[in-house]
Amino acid sequence: MNTAQKAIIKKDFHEVWDIKMARASILVVPLVLVIVLPAVLLAVVILAPEEISSQELSSFLPLLPEEMRNTASPQVAFFYFANMIFQPFFLMIPMMCGSIAAASSFVGEKERGTIENLLLTPVLVRKIFTAKVVGCSLLALLTTGISFVAFSVVMVVGNILIGAVVFPTLSWGIVVLLLCPGVTVLSVSFMVLVSAKAKTFVEAQQMSGFIVLPIILLVVGQATGVMLLKPLNLFLGSAVVIAIDVLLLHFASSKFTAEKLLK
């Protein structure tokens, strides 16, 4: 990574932050997903009458590990929310941040009319592409890392309040270290392809909306037991996502040419 590429990354960081919609999304969505919702659900788990929570959780017991099935209801409920509901939800953070950063970086250049100036610099188009992908991915991963730290604080407090350690787990390690980076690059690569069609930042965001659908399906599948995110499944899924990333990056880089950017 040379000095010019670092300058492009720094420029993209500032431009993403200058867009109010992008800044609000990057701040508010993770805040709600990793602090507000977990704190509310933790309060519900602790304050709910045990007989009510036992009845409501009985249908979910077959989905839990054997060692959790005979524990107290608050511990069962907390394990279910922490490790089965919030895991797939957490993937929305790198996907959303990656797509927002890429929309600003790639489509925003055309919308602001600065792409011509960038192409006139002595930096090769392929190096510009690399710098933008790396910059967008770094921003998304930084946000994801901070979000995970905040989420971990809430979960550790939950461990203390319910008197059991149900977080972190091996599955969370795979999600954070393998799947989140893969999802980040996937969202950025997808937005590079979308940038060829979109004319504005808002249009790009609208076109990328449906990439959240797989995560919604994961949430439903995990919650109902249709598709449980066990460590082996997560590892294999991460490998598949990374393989798709390699293919998409190769394809997207071939489409990132001066002629197509100036259309």
Secondary structure, 3 states (H helix, E strand, C coil): CCHHHHHHHHHHHHHHHHCHHHHHHHHHHHHHHHHHHHHHHHHHHHHCCHHHHHHHHHHHHHHCCHHHCCCCHHHHHHHHHHHHHHHHHHCHHHHHHHHHHHHHHHHHHHHHCCHHHHHCCCCCHHHHHHHHHHHHHHHHHHHHHHHHHHHHHHHHHHHHHHCCCCCCCHHHHHHHHHHHHHHHHHHHHHHHHHCCCCCCHHHHHHHCHHHHHHHHHHHHHHHHCCCCCCHHHHHHHHHHHHHHHHHHHHHHHHHCCHHHHCC
